[in-house]
Amino acid sequence: MPSRPTHATLLVTDAVYDPRAKQGSVAILVHHEDGGRSEAVLILTPADLERLHAQTGRILADHEHSRGGAP
């Protein structure tokens, strides 16, 4: 039985937008409970991209604020 995934991290590659499919993709590395890893692709619709943009913007603002930067 395959080991369950625990989390995923970004691979160091460029994100790609496919205008024909109207979706973006990001290469990720999936980490498993047994220590194994596997490469995969995260597919993002335009709505997913907008939501991720807003969420990462908030994370970056929180990070800056935690370092004593402007809120």
N, CA, C and O atoms as a CHARMM CRD file, in Angstrom:
* protein
*
  284
    1    1 MET  N      0.84500  -1.17100   0.00000 PROA 1      0.00000
    2    1 MET  CA     0.00000   0.00000   0.00000 PROA 1      0.00000
    3    1 MET  C      0.89500   1.23900   0.00000 PROA 1      0.00000
    4    1 MET  O      1.84500   1.31000   0.77900 PROA 1      0.00000
    5    2 PRO  N      0.60600   2.21000  -0.85700 PROA 2      0.00000
    6    2 PRO  CA     1.43400   3.41500  -0.91600 PROA 2      0.00000
    7    2 PRO  C      1.33700   4.22600   0.37600 PROA 2      0.00000
    8    2 PRO  O      0.30300   4.25400   1.04300 PROA 2      0.00000
    9    3 SER  N      2.43700   4.87600   0.70000 PROA 3      0.00000
   10    3 SER  CA     2.47700   5.73200   1.88000 PROA 3      0.00000
   11    3 SER  C      1.66100   6.99900   1.63200 PROA 3      0.00000
   12    3 SER  O      1.64000   7.52100   0.51700 PROA 3      0.00000
   13    4 ARG  N      0.99500   7.49000   2.67100 PROA 4      0.00000
   14    4 ARG  CA     0.16100   8.68900   2.53200 PROA 4      0.00000
   15    4 ARG  C      1.01700   9.94100   2.39400 PROA 4      0.00000
   16    4 ARG  O      2.07900  10.04400   3.00900 PROA 4      0.00000
   17    5 PRO  N      0.55400  10.89600   1.58300 PROA 5      0.00000
   18    5 PRO  CA     1.26900  12.17000   1.48400 PROA 5      0.00000
   19    5 PRO  C      1.06600  12.98400   2.76100 PROA 5      0.00000
   20    5 PRO  O      0.00700  12.92900   3.38600 PROA 5      0.00000
   21    6 THR  N      2.09200  13.73400   3.13400 PROA 6      0.00000
   22    6 THR  CA     2.00900  14.58900   4.31500 PROA 6      0.00000
   23    6 THR  C      1.92200  16.06400   3.93400 PROA 6      0.00000
   24    6 THR  O      1.22100  16.83800   4.58600 PROA 6      0.00000
   25    7 HSD  N      2.63200  16.44800   2.88300 PROA 7      0.00000
   26    7 HSD  CA     2.60800  17.83500   2.42800 PROA 7      0.00000
   27    7 HSD  C      3.27700  17.91400   1.06000 PROA 7      0.00000
   28    7 HSD  O      3.82400  16.93100   0.56200 PROA 7      0.00000
   29    8 ALA  N      3.22300  19.10300   0.46300 PROA 8      0.00000
   30    8 ALA  CA     3.85700  19.32200  -0.83800 PROA 8      0.00000
   31    8 ALA  C      4.64300  20.62900  -0.77500 PROA 8      0.00000
   32    8 ALA  O      4.26100  21.56700  -0.07600 PROA 8      0.00000
   33    9 THR  N      5.74000  20.67100  -1.51100 PROA 9      0.00000
   34    9 THR  CA     6.54900  21.87800  -1.61800 PROA 9      0.00000
   35    9 THR  C      6.75200  22.19700  -3.10200 PROA 9      0.00000
   36    9 THR  O      6.62800  21.32700  -3.96500 PROA 9      0.00000
   37   10 LEU  N      7.06400  23.45000  -3.37000 PROA 10     0.00000
   38   10 LEU  CA     7.29200  23.86800  -4.75700 PROA 10     0.00000
   39   10 LEU  C      8.64100  23.38000  -5.25600 PROA 10     0.00000
   40   10 LEU  O      9.62500  23.39900  -4.51700 PROA 10     0.00000
   41   11 LEU  N      8.68600  22.94700  -6.49200 PROA 11     0.00000
   42   11 LEU  CA     9.95500  22.66100  -7.15200 PROA 11     0.00000
   43   11 LEU  C     10.47200  23.96700  -7.74800 PROA 11     0.00000
   44   11 LEU  O      9.68800  24.86700  -8.04800 PROA 11     0.00000
   45   12 VAL  N     11.74700  24.06700  -7.91500 PROA 12     0.00000
   46   12 VAL  CA    12.35000  25.28500  -8.44200 PROA 12     0.00000
   47   12 VAL  C     12.27200  25.26600  -9.96900 PROA 12     0.00000
   48   12 VAL  O     13.25200  25.00500 -10.66600 PROA 12     0.00000
   49   13 THR  N     11.07700  25.55200 -10.45000 PROA 13     0.00000
   50   13 THR  CA    10.83500  25.67000 -11.88600 PROA 13     0.00000
   51   13 THR  C      9.86000  26.82800 -12.07900 PROA 13     0.00000
   52   13 THR  O      9.21700  27.26900 -11.12600 PROA 13     0.00000
   53   14 ASP  N      9.75300  27.30800 -13.28300 PROA 14     0.00000
   54   14 ASP  CA     8.82000  28.39000 -13.55700 PROA 14     0.00000
   55   14 ASP  C      7.39900  27.85800 -13.64200 PROA 14     0.00000
   56   14 ASP  O      7.14900  26.76700 -14.15500 PROA 14     0.00000
   57   15 ALA  N      6.48100  28.65500 -13.12500 PROA 15     0.00000
   58   15 ALA  CA     5.06100  28.35100 -13.31700 PROA 15     0.00000
   59   15 ALA  C      4.73600  28.59800 -14.78400 PROA 15     0.00000
   60   15 ALA  O      5.38800  29.41000 -15.44100 PROA 15     0.00000
   61   16 VAL  N      3.73600  27.90500 -15.29200 PROA 16     0.00000
   62   16 VAL  CA     3.37300  28.00700 -16.70600 PROA 16     0.00000
   63   16 VAL  C      1.88400  28.31100 -16.81600 PROA 16     0.00000
   64   16 VAL  O      1.07600  27.71900 -16.10000 PROA 16     0.00000
   65   17 TYR  N      1.51600  29.22600 -17.70100 PROA 17     0.00000
   66   17 TYR  CA     0.10900  29.47200 -17.99400 PROA 17     0.00000
   67   17 TYR  C     -0.17000  28.99600 -19.41100 PROA 17     0.00000
   68   17 TYR  O      0.54500  29.35500 -20.34700 PROA 17     0.00000
   69   18 ASP  N     -1.20300  28.19600 -19.56300 PROA 18     0.00000
   70   18 ASP  CA    -1.60900  27.68400 -20.86800 PROA 18     0.00000
   71   18 ASP  C     -2.87300  28.41400 -21.28700 PROA 18     0.00000
   72   18 ASP  O     -3.95000  28.12100 -20.76700 PROA 18     0.00000
   73   19 PRO  N     -2.76700  29.36100 -22.21800 PROA 19     0.00000
   74   19 PRO  CA    -3.95000  30.13300 -22.61000 PROA 19     0.00000
   75   19 PRO  C     -5.03300  29.28800 -23.29200 PROA 19     0.00000
   76   19 PRO  O     -6.21900  29.60300 -23.19400 PROA 19     0.00000
   77   20 ARG  N     -4.63300  28.23000 -23.97300 PROA 20     0.00000
   78   20 ARG  CA    -5.64500  27.37700 -24.61400 PROA 20     0.00000
   79   20 ARG  C     -6.47400  26.63000 -23.57200 PROA 20     0.00000
   80   20 ARG  O     -7.69400  26.53200 -23.69900 PROA 20     0.00000
   81   21 ALA  N     -5.81500  26.10700 -22.54900 PROA 21     0.00000
   82   21 ALA  CA    -6.52200  25.37900 -21.49200 PROA 21     0.00000
   83   21 ALA  C     -7.09700  26.33100 -20.44100 PROA 21     0.00000
   84   21 ALA  O     -7.92000  25.93800 -19.61400 PROA 21     0.00000
   85   22 LYS  N     -6.65200  27.58100 -20.48800 PROA 22     0.00000
   86   22 LYS  CA    -7.07200  28.59400 -19.51400 PROA 22     0.00000
   87   22 LYS  C     -6.78800  28.13500 -18.08300 PROA 22     0.00000
   88   22 LYS  O     -7.64400  28.19900 -17.20100 PROA 22     0.00000
   89   23 GLN  N     -5.53900  27.66600 -17.88800 PROA 23     0.00000
   90   23 GLN  CA    -5.12100  27.23200 -16.56200 PROA 23     0.00000
   91   23 GLN  C     -3.61100  27.37800 -16.41500 PROA 23     0.00000
   92   23 GLN  O     -2.86600  27.39300 -17.39500 PROA 23     0.00000
   93   24 GLY  N     -3.19600  27.48400 -15.18400 PROA 24     0.00000
   94   24 GLY  CA    -1.76900  27.54700 -14.88500 PROA 24     0.00000
   95   24 GLY  C     -1.33500  26.24100 -14.25200 PROA 24     0.00000
   96   24 GLY  O     -2.16200  25.44500 -13.80900 PROA 24     0.00000
   97   25 SER  N     -0.02900  26.03000 -14.21500 PROA 25     0.00000
   98   25 SER  CA     0.49600  24.84000 -13.56100 PROA 25     0.00000
   99   25 SER  C      1.80600  25.18200 -12.85900 PROA 25     0.00000
  100   25 SER  O      2.59100  26.01600 -13.31000 PROA 25     0.00000
  101   26 VAL  N      2.00200  24.50000 -11.73900 PROA 26     0.00000
  102   26 VAL  CA     3.19800  24.67100 -10.92400 PROA 26     0.00000
  103   26 VAL  C      3.70700  23.28100 -10.56100 PROA 26     0.00000
  104   26 VAL  O      2.93600  22.42500 -10.12600 PROA 26     0.00000
  105   27 ALA  N      4.99300  23.06000 -10.74000 PROA 27     0.00000
  106   27 ALA  CA     5.58400  21.77100 -10.37500 PROA 27     0.00000
  107   27 ALA  C      5.75800  21.72000  -8.86000 PROA 27     0.00000
  108   27 ALA  O      6.24000  22.67000  -8.24300 PROA 27     0.00000
  109   28 ILE  N      5.35000  20.57800  -8.26700 PROA 28     0.00000
  110   28 ILE  CA     5.45700  20.40100  -6.82400 PROA 28     0.00000
  111   28 ILE  C      6.13600  19.07400  -6.50100 PROA 28     0.00000
  112   28 ILE  O      6.21400  18.17100  -7.33400 PROA 28     0.00000
  113   29 LEU  N      6.61900  18.98700  -5.27800 PROA 29     0.00000
  114   29 LEU  CA     7.20000  17.75500  -4.76900 PROA 29     0.00000
  115   29 LEU  C      6.31500  17.30000  -3.60900 PROA 29     0.00000
  116   29 LEU  O      6.17800  18.01400  -2.61600 PROA 29     0.00000
  117   30 VAL  N      5.71600  16.12100  -3.73100 PROA 30     0.00000
  118   30 VAL  CA     4.83000  15.58100  -2.70800 PROA 30     0.00000
  119   30 VAL  C      5.67000  14.71200  -1.77100 PROA 30     0.00000
  120   30 VAL  O      6.37100  13.80300  -2.21400 PROA 30     0.00000
  121   31 HSD  N      5.59000  15.00400  -0.47000 PROA 31     0.00000
  122   31 HSD  CA     6.34000  14.26900   0.55000 PROA 31     0.00000
  123   31 HSD  C      5.40300  13.26000   1.20100 PROA 31     0.00000
  124   31 HSD  O      4.24400  13.57200   1.47500 PROA 31     0.00000
  125   32 HSD  N      5.90600  12.04600   1.45000 PROA 32     0.00000
  126   32 HSD  CA     5.10000  10.95800   1.98200 PROA 32     0.00000
  127   32 HSD  C      5.53500  10.57300   3.39600 PROA 32     0.00000
  128   32 HSD  O      6.66600  10.84400   3.80200 PROA 32     0.00000
  129   33 GLU  N      4.62600   9.93800   4.14300 PROA 33     0.00000
  130   33 GLU  CA     4.90300   9.52700   5.52500 PROA 33     0.00000
  131   33 GLU  C      6.15600   8.67800   5.66200 PROA 33     0.00000
  132   33 GLU  O      6.87300   8.78500   6.65700 PROA 33     0.00000
  133   34 ASP  N      6.42400   7.84200   4.67800 PROA 34     0.00000
  134   34 ASP  CA     7.57800   6.94200   4.76100 PROA 34     0.00000
  135   34 ASP  C      8.88700   7.61300   4.35200 PROA 34     0.00000
  136   34 ASP  O      9.92200   6.95200   4.25900 PROA 34     0.00000
  137   35 GLY  N      8.84600   8.93000   4.10700 PROA 35     0.00000
  138   35 GLY  CA    10.04900   9.66200   3.70600 PROA 35     0.00000
  139   35 GLY  C     10.22700   9.74600   2.20100 PROA 35     0.00000
  140   35 GLY  O     11.10700  10.46000   1.72100 PROA 35     0.00000
  141   36 GLY  N      9.40900   9.03000   1.45600 PROA 36     0.00000
  142   36 GLY  CA     9.49000   9.08700  -0.00100 PROA 36     0.00000
  143   36 GLY  C      8.96300  10.41100  -0.53400 PROA 36     0.00000
  144   36 GLY  O      8.27300  11.15500   0.16200 PROA 36     0.00000
  145   37 ARG  N      9.29900  10.67600  -1.76200 PROA 37     0.00000
  146   37 ARG  CA     8.84100  11.89600  -2.42700 PROA 37     0.00000
  147   37 ARG  C      8.46700  11.55900  -3.85700 PROA 37     0.00000
  148   37 ARG  O      8.99700  10.62000  -4.45000 PROA 37     0.00000
  149   38 SER  N      7.54200  12.34400  -4.40200 PROA 38     0.00000
  150   38 SER  CA     7.18500  12.16600  -5.80400 PROA 38     0.00000
  151   38 SER  C      6.85900  13.53100  -6.40000 PROA 38     0.00000
  152   38 SER  O      6.29000  14.39600  -5.73500 PROA 38     0.00000
  153   39 GLU  N      7.22600  13.70300  -7.65100 PROA 39     0.00000
  154   39 GLU  CA     6.93700  14.95300  -8.34100 PROA 39     0.00000
  155   39 GLU  C      5.52400  14.90800  -8.90400 PROA 39     0.00000
  156   39 GLU  O      5.03200  13.86000  -9.32100 PROA 39     0.00000
  157   40 ALA  N      4.88400  16.07500  -8.90200 PROA 40     0.00000
  158   40 ALA  CA     3.53600  16.19000  -9.44000 PROA 40     0.00000
  159   40 ALA  C      3.37100  17.60400  -9.98600 PROA 40     0.00000
  160   40 ALA  O      4.26900  18.43800  -9.87000 PROA 40     0.00000
  161   41 VAL  N      2.22100  17.85600 -10.57500 PROA 41     0.00000
  162   41 VAL  CA     1.90700  19.18100 -11.09500 PROA 41     0.00000
  163   41 VAL  C      0.60600  19.64700 -10.46600 PROA 41     0.00000
  164   41 VAL  O     -0.38400  18.91500 -10.45400 PROA 41     0.00000
  165   42 LEU  N      0.60900  20.86900  -9.94300 PROA 42     0.00000
  166   42 LEU  CA    -0.59000  21.48200  -9.39100 PROA 42     0.00000
  167   42 LEU  C     -1.21800  22.31700 -10.49500 PROA 42     0.00000
  168   42 LEU  O     -0.60600  23.26200 -10.99200 PROA 42     0.00000
  169   43 ILE  N     -2.43500  21.96800 -10.87700 PROA 43     0.00000
  170   43 ILE  CA    -3.15500  22.68400 -11.93000 PROA 43     0.00000
  171   43 ILE  C     -4.05000  23.72400 -11.26500 PROA 43     0.00000
  172   43 ILE  O     -4.76300  23.41800 -10.31000 PROA 43     0.00000
  173   44 LEU  N     -4.00700  24.95600 -11.77500 PROA 44     0.00000
  174   44 LEU  CA    -4.75100  26.06600 -11.19200 PROA 44     0.00000
  175   44 LEU  C     -5.61600  26.75600 -12.23100 PROA 44     0.00000
  176   44 LEU  O     -5.12200  27.20000 -13.26800 PROA 44     0.00000
  177   45 THR  N     -6.90900  26.84500 -11.95000 PROA 45     0.00000
  178   45 THR  CA    -7.81100  27.60200 -12.82400 PROA 45     0.00000
  179   45 THR  C     -7.59000  29.09500 -12.56300 PROA 45     0.00000
  180   45 THR  O     -6.93600  29.45100 -11.58300 PROA 45     0.00000
  181   46 PRO  N     -8.11900  29.96700 -13.41400 PROA 46     0.00000
  182   46 PRO  CA    -7.99300  31.40300 -13.13500 PROA 46     0.00000
  183   46 PRO  C     -8.52100  31.77900 -11.74100 PROA 46     0.00000
  184   46 PRO  O     -7.91200  32.60300 -11.06000 PROA 46     0.00000
  185   47 ALA  N     -9.63500  31.19100 -11.31400 PROA 47     0.00000
  186   47 ALA  CA   -10.16300  31.47800  -9.97500 PROA 47     0.00000
  187   47 ALA  C     -9.19000  30.99700  -8.89100 PROA 47     0.00000
  188   47 ALA  O     -8.98900  31.67700  -7.88400 PROA 47     0.00000
  189   48 ASP  N     -8.58900  29.81900  -9.10400 PROA 48     0.00000
  190   48 ASP  CA    -7.58900  29.31300  -8.15900 PROA 48     0.00000
  191   48 ASP  C     -6.39500  30.26300  -8.08900 PROA 48     0.00000
  192   48 ASP  O     -5.88900  30.55600  -7.00600 PROA 48     0.00000
  193   49 LEU  N     -5.94900  30.74200  -9.25300 PROA 49     0.00000
  194   49 LEU  CA    -4.80500  31.65200  -9.30000 PROA 49     0.00000
  195   49 LEU  C     -5.09300  32.94500  -8.55000 PROA 49     0.00000
  196   49 LEU  O     -4.23500  33.44500  -7.82400 PROA 49     0.00000
  197   50 GLU  N     -6.29200  33.48700  -8.71900 PROA 50     0.00000
  198   50 GLU  CA    -6.66300  34.71700  -8.01900 PROA 50     0.00000
  199   50 GLU  C     -6.72300  34.49300  -6.51300 PROA 50     0.00000
  200   50 GLU  O     -6.24700  35.32400  -5.73900 PROA 50     0.00000
  201   51 ARG  N     -7.30700  33.37200  -6.09600 PROA 51     0.00000
  202   51 ARG  CA    -7.40100  33.06100  -4.66600 PROA 51     0.00000
  203   51 ARG  C     -6.00800  32.85200  -4.07000 PROA 51     0.00000
  204   51 ARG  O     -5.71900  33.34400  -2.97900 PROA 51     0.00000
  205   52 LEU  N     -5.14600  32.12200  -4.78300 PROA 52     0.00000
  206   52 LEU  CA    -3.78700  31.88300  -4.30600 PROA 52     0.00000
  207   52 LEU  C     -2.99000  33.18300  -4.22100 PROA 52     0.00000
  208   52 LEU  O     -2.20500  33.37600  -3.29200 PROA 52     0.00000
  209   53 HSD  N     -3.19000  34.06700  -5.18500 PROA 53     0.00000
  210   53 HSD  CA    -2.51800  35.36700  -5.17900 PROA 53     0.00000
  211   53 HSD  C     -2.91400  36.15900  -3.92200 PROA 53     0.00000
  212   53 HSD  O     -2.05600  36.72900  -3.24800 PROA 53     0.00000
  213   54 ALA  N     -4.20700  36.18800  -3.61700 PROA 54     0.00000
  214   54 ALA  CA    -4.68800  36.91200  -2.43500 PROA 54     0.00000
  215   54 ALA  C     -4.14500  36.27100  -1.16000 PROA 54     0.00000
  216   54 ALA  O     -3.72400  36.97700  -0.24300 PROA 54     0.00000
  217   55 GLN  N     -4.15200  34.95700  -1.09700 PROA 55     0.00000
  218   55 GLN  CA    -3.69600  34.25400   0.10900 PROA 55     0.00000
  219   55 GLN  C     -2.19600  34.43400   0.33000 PROA 55     0.00000
  220   55 GLN  O     -1.76000  34.67600   1.45600 PROA 55     0.00000
  221   56 THR  N     -1.41400  34.31800  -0.72800 PROA 56     0.00000
  222   56 THR  CA     0.03300  34.48600  -0.56200 PROA 56     0.00000
  223   56 THR  C      0.37000  35.94600  -0.24700 PROA 56     0.00000
  224   56 THR  O      1.33900  36.22000   0.46100 PROA 56     0.00000
  225   57 GLY  N     -0.42100  36.87500  -0.76800 PROA 57     0.00000
  226   57 GLY  CA    -0.21900  38.28400  -0.42300 PROA 57     0.00000
  227   57 GLY  C     -0.41000  38.51200   1.06700 PROA 57     0.00000
  228   57 GLY  O      0.36200  39.24100   1.69000 PROA 57     0.00000
  229   58 ARG  N     -1.43900  37.89200   1.64300 PROA 58     0.00000
  230   58 ARG  CA    -1.67300  38.00400   3.08700 PROA 58     0.00000
  231   58 ARG  C     -0.54600  37.34200   3.87800 PROA 58     0.00000
  232   58 ARG  O     -0.11100  37.87200   4.89900 PROA 58     0.00000
  233   59 ILE  N     -0.07700  36.19600   3.41500 PROA 59     0.00000
  234   59 ILE  CA     1.02400  35.51200   4.10300 PROA 59     0.00000
  235   59 ILE  C      2.27800  36.38400   4.08700 PROA 59     0.00000
  236   59 ILE  O      2.96100  36.51200   5.10400 PROA 59     0.00000
  237   60 LEU  N      2.58000  36.98000   2.94000 PROA 60     0.00000
  238   60 LEU  CA     3.75700  37.84900   2.84900 PROA 60     0.00000
  239   60 LEU  C      3.61800  39.07800   3.73600 PROA 60     0.00000
  240   60 LEU  O      4.59400  39.50800   4.34900 PROA 60     0.00000
  241   61 ALA  N      2.42100  39.64900   3.81300 PROA 61     0.00000
  242   61 ALA  CA     2.19000  40.80500   4.68900 PROA 61     0.00000
  243   61 ALA  C      2.37200  40.39500   6.15500 PROA 61     0.00000
  244   61 ALA  O      2.98400  41.13200   6.92700 PROA 61     0.00000
  245   62 ASP  N      1.84600  39.22900   6.54400 PROA 62     0.00000
  246   62 ASP  CA     2.02600  38.73600   7.90900 PROA 62     0.00000
  247   62 ASP  C      3.50000  38.50700   8.21400 PROA 62     0.00000
  248   62 ASP  O      3.97200  38.82600   9.30500 PROA 62     0.00000
  249   63 HSD  N      4.21800  37.95900   7.25700 PROA 63     0.00000
  250   63 HSD  CA     5.66000  37.72400   7.43100 PROA 63     0.00000
  251   63 HSD  C      6.39000  39.05300   7.64300 PROA 63     0.00000
  252   63 HSD  O      7.21100  39.17900   8.55100 PROA 63     0.00000
  253   64 GLU  N      6.08700  40.03000   6.80700 PROA 64     0.00000
  254   64 GLU  CA     6.72900  41.34100   6.93300 PROA 64     0.00000
  255   64 GLU  C      6.39000  41.96600   8.27800 PROA 64     0.00000
  256   64 GLU  O      7.25800  42.53500   8.94000 PROA 64     0.00000
  257   65 HSD  N      5.12600  41.85900   8.68100 PROA 65     0.00000
  258   65 HSD  CA     4.70400  42.42500   9.96100 PROA 65     0.00000
  259   65 HSD  C      5.42700  41.74200  11.12600 PROA 65     0.00000
  260   65 HSD  O      5.81000  42.40900  12.08800 PROA 65     0.00000
  261   66 SER  N      5.61600  40.43200  11.05000 PROA 66     0.00000
  262   66 SER  CA     6.29800  39.69800  12.12000 PROA 66     0.00000
  263   66 SER  C      7.76400  40.07700  12.23400 PROA 66     0.00000
  264   66 SER  O      8.37900  39.89200  13.28400 PROA 66     0.00000
  265   67 ARG  N      8.31900  40.60200  11.16300 PROA 67     0.00000
  266   67 ARG  CA     9.71600  41.03900  11.17100 PROA 67     0.00000
  267   67 ARG  C      9.84800  42.50000  11.58900 PROA 67     0.00000
  268   67 ARG  O     10.94300  43.06300  11.57700 PROA 67     0.00000
  269   68 GLY  N      8.71200  43.11100  11.96100 PROA 68     0.00000
  270   68 GLY  CA     8.75200  44.49700  12.39800 PROA 68     0.00000
  271   68 GLY  C      8.55000  45.49200  11.28000 PROA 68     0.00000
  272   68 GLY  O      8.78400  46.68600  11.46300 PROA 68     0.00000
  273   69 GLY  N      8.12000  45.01900  10.12100 PROA 69     0.00000
  274   69 GLY  CA     7.88000  45.90600   8.97900 PROA 69     0.00000
  275   69 GLY  C      6.52000  46.54900   9.07100 PROA 69     0.00000
  276   69 GLY  O      5.78300  46.34600  10.03600 PROA 69     0.00000
  277   70 ALA  N      6.19500  47.32000   8.06600 PROA 70     0.00000
  278   70 ALA  CA     4.91200  48.02200   8.01400 PROA 70     0.00000
  279   70 ALA  C      3.76700  47.01300   7.91800 PROA 70     0.00000
  280   70 ALA  O      3.90700  45.98800   7.25100 PROA 70     0.00000
  281   71 PRO  N      2.63700  47.28800   8.57300 PROA 71     0.00000
  282   71 PRO  CA     1.50300  46.36400   8.51100 PROA 71     0.00000
  283   71 PRO  C      0.84600  46.36800   7.15000 PROA 71     0.00000
  284   71 PRO  O     -0.12500  45.64400   6.93000 PROA 71     0.00000
